[in-house]
Structures are given as structure tokens and as C-alpha cells.
Amino acid sequence: MRKQIAAANWKMNLNLEEATGLLKNILQAPLQLLPGREVIFAVPFPFIPMAAEKSVGKNNIFIAAQNCSNKKSGAYTGETAAFMLQSVGVQYIIIGHSERREYFHETNAMLAGKIDQCFLHQLQPLFCCGEPLSVREEGKEMDYVARQLAESLFHLTPEQMQQVVIAYEPIWAIGTGKTATTAQAQEMHAFIRQQLEKKYGHHIAQSVSILYGGSVKAANAKELFSQPDVDGGLVGGASLQAAEFITIIQSLD
């Protein structure tokens, strides 16, 4: 049975007091997470120790970093290594978010290195893929996403692949208020699972959780998550509002 996941990506928002209050308000809600349901908080680096401390003893609540270096350690001023993140209570790392690809020019090869660093330090990658509007308009979104998967993930062993969570994020639907229709989301999620099956076989393809990211909110979460190949969401702006994100969590199948 695939895990159903609500992942909050707080991006570069909030100060410590605001972050602490938001997390407290969400964790105080009667979430009643069933087995196989997880909530992940991808918080800014300075808030990781706080979030890790607040989540101690909370079943199925996990802390993620929003990025890591593709280097193990060394003279890389301003970078953060995966082993450092593991040491402060992180369990997941977001790899390849579209903002990292676009603003910081992260390549598929670079992301493969970050994936490897995750596995060197027993961290689970939450790998993002998805196409920009220009590619969607050309009808080449399937080829685009297939290349992202192949160049960043398909060097992994079958056992490692089972530990990866994939988030499909149509770039044209992030922070724009636009959302892929449920049919569009399901179509791409099914395609991603088909690519996994070609490479790793049916069992592994069916065991990998694939999240939808792109203007997920309380009003559309239930419909999106009801699709057979959509296993939850990677949530941006709506995760900064306690009531919104609590409703999204409760929308998990």
C-alpha cells in the first residue's frame, strides 16, 4: 500500500516566532493520521531544530529540508550538506524543486548527485519534476518529465527507488493560482508510474508515492487526492495557513 502524504513547503517565509506558532497550531489539531498517512514539514534551514523538537513523539510527522548540497563536505561556503541535515533531525529532503532548477540553474546531473547524498546519509528524497508552460503548449511534457526521471533517478537501485517520493509539479501551476485539472494531474502521474514500471517493474512502480504540487489548496485537495495515481500533495502557499493545511491533511484518502 502506497503512503499518502501531505507535504508542506514553507519556502523562504516566516520568522522563528511565526514558524513556531504555525507548527504548534497544526500539530494541536486532531489529525488522527491513519497508518500509511504522513505529514511532512519542509521548513527553512534555521527552523529545522525547532520543528524536529516539536514533532518528537508525533506519529507520522516528519521534517524535511528544502535542499541540500550535491557535495559531501568541504570548502563550499553557504552550502548545507546532507549529513548535517541528518544530524539535526531531518528525515526527508526536497530535491529539484522547480524554483531551484529555474533560479539556481540546477541540472538533472546535479540533482542526481544530491539524490546520492541523501542515500549516503539515510535520508529520503522528495524528488520534484514537471514542465514549464512552453513545453506543455508544445505537447512535449511527457518527454520532458521522462528525461528528468531518467537523468536524476534511474541510476538508483530498485531498493533505493522504493524510498523515493516523487512530486509532479507543473511549473505553470505553481504560485499562479492555476491548477492542473484532475484529469491532467492523473494523466501525468500515471505516465510517471509507467516510466517507473519500465525501469523497475510493476511492484516498485506501485509502491512509490507520487504527489501533486501546484496550487494545492483546501478547496481542491480532496478531488486531486481521489485520483488513482495521486498520493497526496506538495503544498506551498496553503501550507502557511493552519486551517487550510489541516483541511488538506484531512483530505488524504
ABEGO torsion letter per residue (X at the ends): XBBBBBBBBAEBBEBAAAAAAAAAAAAABBAGBBBGBBBBBBBBAAAAAAAAAAABGBBGBBBBBABBBABABEBBBGBBBAAAAAAAGBABBBBGBAAAAAAAGBBAAAAAAAAAAAAAAGBBBBBBBEBBAAAAAAGAAAAAAAAAAAAAAAABBAAAAAABBBBBBBAAABGAGBBBBAAAAAAAAAAAAAAAAAAAEAAAAAABBBBBBGGBBAAAAAAAAABAABAEBBBBAAAABAAAAAAAAAABX
